[in-house]
Amino acid sequence: ANFEDLNPTLTNKHATGLVQVKRGAKLSVSGTGTIDAGDKSKTYSAAYVTVKGDNEAKTATLDVNGTTLKGYYYAIAGNGGRPNTVINLTDAKVYGTSTGDGDEAALGIYHPQMGTLTINGGSTEIKGKASGIEMRAGTLVVNDGKIEGTAVGYTVEANGSGSTTVGAGIAIAPHTTGKDISVTINGGEIKGNQAISNANPQNQTSE
């Protein structure tokens, strides 16, 4: 989907994600348009990877180049029980935008699944009103861009089904699934009350 010429804004009413990427599928979105999930009562995330019931042996891939994604709770989200995902962002704008009761869950990216998330491009921006990115499983590689959690304070609380951390640029917090996490930062700018939070609220033994 090339948004360069049309510059659209997509909206929808699906409860999980405005755009859903199935296993075995690759969605590439480029250009200057916007995928906006809107109000929380309609859709939790702009892009959701993956769909329930898909074959776990197949990979779900989301590539975003230059496009803006906005979600009330999450701009991009996965599911801890649905592994094998690849998410690549290049010069993308990714915002968790909630106001009111959603502030403690608003993330640019929520990543609870085994998969790989790669951040490229100096003009990439990832912001959440709680934290920028929360990694609960899988691999994160940051090569460039700006990642920010805009909350004033800093808290970490156990959560078996959702995010745990408020006030971090990048939050690392193993999920109840106990899967390993790898974070590599090669460049970019990371901001928050805590730029990087490394916590274990579920008392997991994963690495």
NUSESE-681567 format. One record per residue: x, y, z of N, C-alpha, C, O, CB in turn. Coordinates in steps of 0.2 Angstrom, whole numbers, plus 5000, padded with zeros to 4 digits. Atoms other than C-alpha are relative to their C-alpha. Last residue first. Glycine has a CB too. Layout:
BEGIN
XYZXYZXYZXYZXYZ/...
***
This chain:
BEGIN
499449965000508649305150499850074997500250114997500549974995/499749995007507049225156500650045000500750085004499450034995/499350035000506849175174500350014993500849984992500149935003/499850055005505249275177500749985000501150025002499850024993/499650054997504749375192500249944996500249884998499849985007/500350065000503249455184500449945003500349895004499849974993/500649994996503849635187499649935001499349925006499550054998/500350075001505549595180499450005005499449965010500649955002/500450034994506249765176499849934999499749914993499550055002/499950085000507449845164499849985006500149985011500849994998/500250044994506950025160500149934999499849904995499250025002/500150085001507850125147499849975007500249995012500749974997/499950025007507750315145499949934999499549914994500750024998/499550055001506950325162500149994993499749964990499949935005/499749994993505950485165500549955001501049975004499449985005/500550024995505950465146500250025007500850045008499849934999/500149964994507050485131499449985004499049945001499850074997/500550034996507950385118499950045006500450065010500249925002/500149964994508950455104499449975004498849965001499850084998/500649974999509650355089500050045007500550045010499449945001/500149935002511050235087499350025002498949995005500250024993/499449985004511650055089500050074999500550104997500049964993/500149935002510449995102500750024997501250035000499950055007/499449985002510249805104499950074998499550094993500349964994/500149935002508849735115500750024998501250025002499750045005/499349975002508649545117499950074997499550084993500349964994/500149935003507149475127500850024998501250015002499750055004/499449964999506949285132499950074996499450074991500649974997/499650005006505149215134500650055001500650105004499650014994/499350024998504449185151500450004994501049964995500049945004/499850065004502649175145500749985001500949934999499950024993/500250064996502149295160500249934996500249884999499349995002/500750025000503049425150499949945005500449915006499749994993/500250065002504749495153499349985002499050005007500549945003/500350034994504949685156499749934998499249934994499450045002/499950075001506049795145499749965006499949985012500849985000/500150044994505449965144500149934998499949904993499250015002/500050075002506150085130499949965007500349975011500649974996/499950005007505850275132499949934997499549914993500750034998/499450025003505150245149500050014993499550014990500149925002/499549954999503850335160500749984997501250014999500150015007/500149935002502550205163500650045001500950045007499450035004/499549954998502950015163499750074997499550084992500649994997/499849994993501849865164500350065002500350085008500549945002/499449974999500949835147500150015008499650005012500050074997/500049935002499549705144500750035002501250005004499550055003/500349995007498949545149500050074998499550104998499349975000/500050075004499849465164499750014993499749964989499649955004/500650015004500249635172500049944995500549944991499950074995/500250075004501449665185499450014997498950044999500049955006/500450044997501849855189499849944996499849944990499350035002/500050065003503249975185499549955004499649955010500749974999/500250064996503150155188500049944996500049944990499250025002/499750075002504050315182499749955005499849955011500750005000/499750044995503350495183500249934997500349934991499449985005/499649964995503150635170500349955005500949955006499650055003/500349994993502450525156500550035004501150035003499949935002/500149934998503150565138499750015007499650065010499650044995/500650014995503950395134499950075003500350095006500149955005/500149964994505150435119499349985004498849965000499950074998/500550044996505950345105499950045006500450055010500349935001/500249974993506850455092499549965003499049945000499850074999/500749984998507650375076500050035007500550035011499549954999/500149935001509150265072499350025003498949985005500250034993/499549985003509850085073500050084999500550114998500049974993/500149935002508750015086500650034997501250035000499950045007/499449975003508649825086499950074998499550084994500349964994/500049935002507349745097500750024998501250015001499750045005/499449965001507149555099499950074997499550084993500449964994/499849985006505749455107500750044999501050055004499550034996/499750065003504749455123500350024993500150074990499549944999/500150064995504049585134500249944998500249895002499250005002/499850075002504749735125499949955006500249965011500750004998/499950054994503849905129500149934997499749904993499449995004/500150075001504150045117500049965006500449975010500649984995/500050005007503850235119499949934997499549914993500750024998/499350025002503150225136500150004993499549994989500349945003/499750044994501650295145500749994998501150025002499649945001/500149964994501050435133500249975007500250005012499350025001/500650024997501850345119499950045006500450075009500149935002/500249974994503050405106499449975003499049954999499950084999/500450054996504050325092499950035006500350045010500349935000/500249984993504850445079499549955003499049935000499650075000/500450044996505850395064499850035007500350055010500249935000/500749974999506650535055499549965003498949985004499850044994/499949954995508450465057499450045001499350075006500550054997/500249935002507950305049500050055005499750055010499350004997/499649975004507850125056499850074998499250094999500249964993/500149935001507050035070500550034996501150034998499950035007/499449965002506949845069499850074999499450084995500449974994/500249935001505749735079500650044998501150045002499650035006/499449955001506049545078499750074998499350074994500549984995/500049975006504849415085500550055000500950065005499350024997/499450025003504349315100500050024993499650004989500249935001/499950075003502849405107500749994998501150044997499550004993/500050054995502449545120500249934997500249885000499449995003/499750065003502949695109500049945005500649935008500750014997/500150064995501849845113500249944997499949924992499350005003/499950075003502449995101499949955007500349965011500649984996/499950005007502050185103500049924997499649914993500750034998/499450025002501250145120500150014992499650014989500349935002/499949975007499750215129500849994998501250025001499850075000/499950055004499350095144500250024993500349984988499449964999/499550054998499550215158500149944996500549904997499749975007/499349984999498750355149500549955002501149944999500150065004/499650045003497150265144500850015001501249984998499950004993/499950064997496050335157500549954997500749904999499449965002/500550034995496150505151500249945003500849935004499350004997/500149964995497050535134499549975006499249935004499750074998/500650004996497750405122500050065005500550095007499949945004/500349935000498950445108499550015006499250065006499750024994/500650024996500150305106499750065003500050095007500349955006/500249974994501150365092499449975003498949955000499850074998/500350054996502250295078499850035006500250045011500449935000/500249974994502950405064499549965004499049945001499750074998/500750014998503950305052499950055006500350065010499849935001/500349935001505650355044499350005002498950044999500250034994/499549955002506050165043499650074998499250074995500249974993/500249935001505050035053500650054998501250045000499850035007/499549965002505249845052499850084999499350094995500449984993/500349935000504149725061500650054998501150055002499650025006/499549965002504449535059499750074999499350084995500449984994/500249945003503349415068500650044998501150035002499550045005/499750005007503549235073499750064996499450054991499749934997/499349985002502549225089500150004993499650004989500549955003/500050015008500649225093500750034998500850094996499550054997/500150075002500349195112500149994993499949934990499449985002/499550054997501149355118499949934998500449894998500050015007/500350044995500049455106500549955003500949924999499449974997/500050075002500749605095499649965006499349995010500749974999/500050054994500449785095500049934997499849924992499450015004/499850065003500849945084500049955006500349965011500749994996/500049995007500050115088500249934996499849924991500650054998/499450025003499550055105500050024992499550014989500249925000/499650044995498250115117500749994997501250005000499749945003/500249984993497350245107500449975005500750015009499349995001/500450054997498350205091499850035007500250065010500349935000/500349984994499150315078499549955003499149935000499750074999/500550044996500250265064499850025006500350045010500349925000/500149994993501150385052499549955002499049944999499750075001/500749994998501950325036499950025007500350005011499649944998/500249935000503750355031499350015002499150075002500150024993/499549955002504150175028499750064999499450084994500349974993/500349935001503150045037500650044999501150055002499750025007/499549955001503549855035499750074999499250084995500449984993/500349935001502449725044500650054998501150065003499650025006/499649945001502849545042499750064999499250074995500549984994/500449945001501949395049500550054999500850075004499450015005/499949934997502949235048499550054998499350054992500750024998/499949955005502349055046500150075003499850085008499350004995/499450015004502548915057500250054995500750064993500049934997/499449974996501348985070500649994996501150024997500049975006/499550055000499848945057500750035003501050075000500249974993/499550015006498549075060500549955002500649935008500350064999/500250065003497149055074500549984994500449934991499349994998/500150064996497149225080499849944996499549954991499450015005/500650024999497849365069499949935003500349885002499650004993/500350035005499549435071499349985001499050015006500449944997/499650065003500249575072500049945005500449955010500750024997/500050054995499049725075500349944996500149924991499349985003/499850065003499249895067500149945005500449955010500650014996/500049995007498350045072500149944996499849934991500450064998/499349985004497949985089499950014993499450004990500449945001/499549994995496449975102500750024997501150055000500149935004/499450045002495050005090500650015005500750075006500250014993/500150035007493250065092500649954999500549904997500050064995/500650055000493050105111499949974993499549924992499450055002/499950074997494850165111499449965000499549905000500250015007/500250014993494450315100500149935002500049884998499350025000/500649964997495450335083499949985008500349965011499449994996/500550044997496450195075499450035004498950005005500349955005/500249974993497350315064499549965003498949955000499850074999/500550064998498350245049499850025007500350015012500449934999/500150014993499050405041499649945001499049944998499850065004/500750014997499750445024500049985007500549985010499649954996/500149954995501550505019499350005003499150055007500150074998/500349935002502150365009499850045006499950025012499449994996/499649955001502450175012499750074998499150074997500549994995/500449945001501550025019500550065000501050065004499650025007/499549945001502249855016499650064999499250074994500549994995/500349945001501149705023500550065000500950075005499450025005/499649944999501849535022499650064998499450074992500749994996/500149945004500749385024500550055002500850055007499350035002/499950025007501149205030499950064996499950054989499549954998/499450045001500449245047500049984993499549964990500149945005/500150074999499049375046500749974999501249994996499549974996/499550035004499349565048500049925002500149915007500750035000/499850064997497849665055500449964995500249954989499449955002/499750045005497549845051500349945004500649945009500650044996/500249975006496349945062500249954994499949944989500250074999/499649965004496749825076499750034994499349994991500749974999/499350024999495949735090500450054997500950085000500149934999/499849994993494149805092500749995001501050025005499649955004/499950064998493749835073500450005007500850055008500549964995/500350024994492949995070500149935003499849915008499250015000/500350065000493950075056499749995007499850035011500449944998/500450014994494850225050499649945000499449924995499650075002/500450064999496150255037499750005007500050015012500449934998/500050024993496850425033499549945001498949954999499850065005/500750014997497350455015500149995008500749985011499749944998/499949974993498950535008499349995004499050045006500150084999/500749994997498350484990500050035007499550075008499749935000/500449965004500050504981499350025003499150085003499949974993/499649945002501350444994499550054996499550114997500649984996/500449954999500150315002500350074998500050124999499950015008/499649945001500850164994499650065001499250074997500450004993/500449945000500050005000500450065000500850075005499550005006/
***
